[in-house]
């Protein structure tokens, strides 16, 4: 591949990732009004996570897999705490925090140089390239947002209309 082709691929990859992150933020903001603070830590069953736990987990995963891998300082993830209740935080504050992490991740992706994407990293117990780490985190976030959407639908008995033009 020529440098020109690599640069186009880098731009296409980064643009696609940022587009996915923006879509995830849009979906979270549509879910936000349906998640009051008093429902954040309600677990739908034994050994299942509530919406607050899933949001904390999304933030932790993205911080580790995207922000830290792409050079942000202070990884400091405490994965076990993501699944503990944090009753002092409001729903809006938690959604804001996750959306800020999505924004920071998008900026970090946009600034990543082409030669960095193939570099190998050890994340938790896994060896992977920076590209794979970002792909993993975006996919991981998408399925947890799907879980949150399901919990909201079950609790509220509503249609979320994520895509009103095709509903």
N, C-alpha and C positions, 0 to 999 in steps of 0.2 A: 504494500500500500504506500502511496506517496504521502508526503506531509499534508498536501491539500486534501486528499481523501480522508486522512486521519482527522484533520481539523473539522471537516464536514461531519464525520461520524461522531466526533466528540460533541459538537454543537447539537446534533440530532439527539444523541443520548441524553445530554443535559436538559435539553428542551422537553423531551418526553418525560423525564423524571420530575422536573418542576411542574409540568402539566398534571401529572398524577398526584403530586403533593397538593397542588391547588384544588384539585377535585376532592381529595380527601378532606381538606379544610372546609370546602363548601358543604360536604355531607355532614361533617361534625356540627357546623353552624345551623344546619336544618334540624339536627337532632337536639341541639342544646335546649330549646324552649320546652321540650318534653321531658327533661331530666331535672326535676327539682332537687335541691340539696338533700332533702330528707330521704331521697331514693338512691343516692349515690352508692351507698354501701350495702344495699339490700342484695343478698345473694339468692339467686333463684333456686338453689338446692345445695345440699351438702357437697363440699369440695368444688363448688362452682363460684365464679367471680361475679361481683356486681359491676355496674357501669363504671363506678369510680376506680375500681381495681384495674379494669381494662384500660381506662384512660391513663392511669399512672404507668401501666405496663407499656402502652404505646410510646409514651414519652421516654421511658427508660431505654427501650429498645432502639428508638430513633437516635437518642443521644449517644448510645454506644456504637451502633452499627453505622450511622452516617456521620454525625458530628465528630466523634472521636477519631474514627477511621480516616476522615478527610482533614484532620489536623486541628480540630478544636481542642483547646486546653481543658483539663479538669474532667476527665471521663467520670470517675467517681460513682458509677452506677451501683446501687444496692438493690439488686433484683428481688430479694425476699420482701423488702419493704413495699414493693409495688403491689403486693397482694394483701397488705394490711390496711385496715380502715384508717382514714385520716380525717376524723370528724370535724376538725377545725376549719377545713377548707370548704368554700362554697362551690356549688356547681359551676357558676360563671367563672370563678377564679381557676378552677381545674381545667375547664374547656379553654380559657384564655392561655393557660400555660402550655397546653398541648398544641394549640394553634401557633403559638410563638415558636415552639420547637419545630413545627412544620416549616414555618417561615425561615428560621435559621438554617434548617437543612437545605431548603431550596437555594438560599444564598451560597451556602458552602458548595453545593453541587455546581452552581453556575461558575464558581471561581476555580474549580479543580482543573488542572492542566491535563492534557491528553496522556502524557507519559505516566501519570500517577494511577490511572484506572487499572492498570495491569499489576501493580505492586501487590505483593502478598501481605496479609495481616493475620494475626492470631486473635480471634474474637471468641471469648469464652473458651471452648475446647475445639474450635473449628479453624482451619486454615482456609482462607479465601482471598480473592482479589478485592480491591476497593469496589470495582464494578459489581461483583457478586454481593458484597455487603450492602450496598445501596439497594440493589434489586431485592434482596431478602427483606430489608426493612420496609420498603414500600409495599411489598406483597403482604408482609406480616401485619402492617397497619390496616390494609384493606380488609383482611378477614376479621380483624377485631372490630372494625367499624361495622361490618356486617353483623357481628354478634350483638353489638350495641343496638343496631337497628332492630334486630329480632326482639331483644328485650323490651325496647320501647313499644313495638307493635303488640307484643303480648300483654304488657302492662296497661297500655292505653286503649287498645282495640281500635287503632287508627291506621289509615293508609298514609304513608309518609310522603308520597308524591315527589320522590327525588327528581324525577324527569317528567314534569307536568305536560310538556309538549308531546310526549308519546304515551302518556297514561290513558 
